[in-house]
């Protein structure tokens, strides 16, 4: 009787641990849904940055993501890897709505600093209706 | 008598061959090939070959778990990812477990002119940078292409161009600089232009 009970408790503990692990993801919808353009969001929305740019705070973000619900332009989704550095990442395909995601240590980042700001920026063309997100798993 | 038996046997063999061919064609969609499809099915990547970080990337992207490695070009791997509803996502990354998916795109289901289509024969993963003044630059280009696309070209404003072949529905320029005014061109096997658009669109205030 003891063995099945112990097994049950062990299984429950493993399940709880698995649940806790899967539930530990942090999602930060740091801007939008809104229209990203050359002039929106206004300058300074992300400190010391131009208009058309939004960012999260510094953290160990794993993923930077942009969901594009309508697209007449291009949007950069990536990271600021150090204060004042250029923002780098990939940019979206005009007209292609959906979800674009990039990981912090993609090969375009050399060196791949993990402490970062997730960032999204107008990159050209017309307006796009977007939400910018950051994730930690 | 022997001749007649041989004739019957030959006819039966031909009929069987035709039936098998018809079945194969039916399995491929009746034989009417869509030139704007991505027909490469790739190699299945078993779930045991996905590390937790790979699974997190799929989860964050809303992608399915049926992962197919389409090709690896110049150390960059290209993936097609399906879910049980038939939705398809595409990714670029590496062939190495743990860092497979550097970037993932999951298109809106049912969206008009979604890749791959005649209107959108290319899906690009273009890398870029923007500085604190808002100046933008292209720093690299990888992507997927519909079957009809044989070659992809970057036309630079100075009149020169760079091009790369499409193999297995993928193309890679790698790290490359392209200034404002550059265009991306898709060509078929005869060199005919299928699509042309700005690589970096002009800013509109």
Interface residues (C-beta under 8 A of the other chain):
Chain A: X25 X37 X38 X39 X48 X49 X50 X51 X52 X53 X62 X63 X65 X69 X73 X74 X76 X84 X86 X87 X88 X89 X90 X91 X93 X94 X95 X96 X97 X98 X99 X100 X101 X102 X103 X105 X106 X107 X108 X121 X122 X123 X124 X125 X126 X135 X137
Chain B: X52 X53 X56 X57 X59 X60 X61 X62 X75 X76 X93 X94 X99 X101 X102 X103 X104 X105 X106 X107 X108 X111 X113 X114 X115 X119 X120 X122 X123 X124 X125 X126 X127 X128 X129 X130 X131 X132 X133 X134 X136 X139 X140 X175 X197 X198 X200 X201 X202 X203 X204 X205
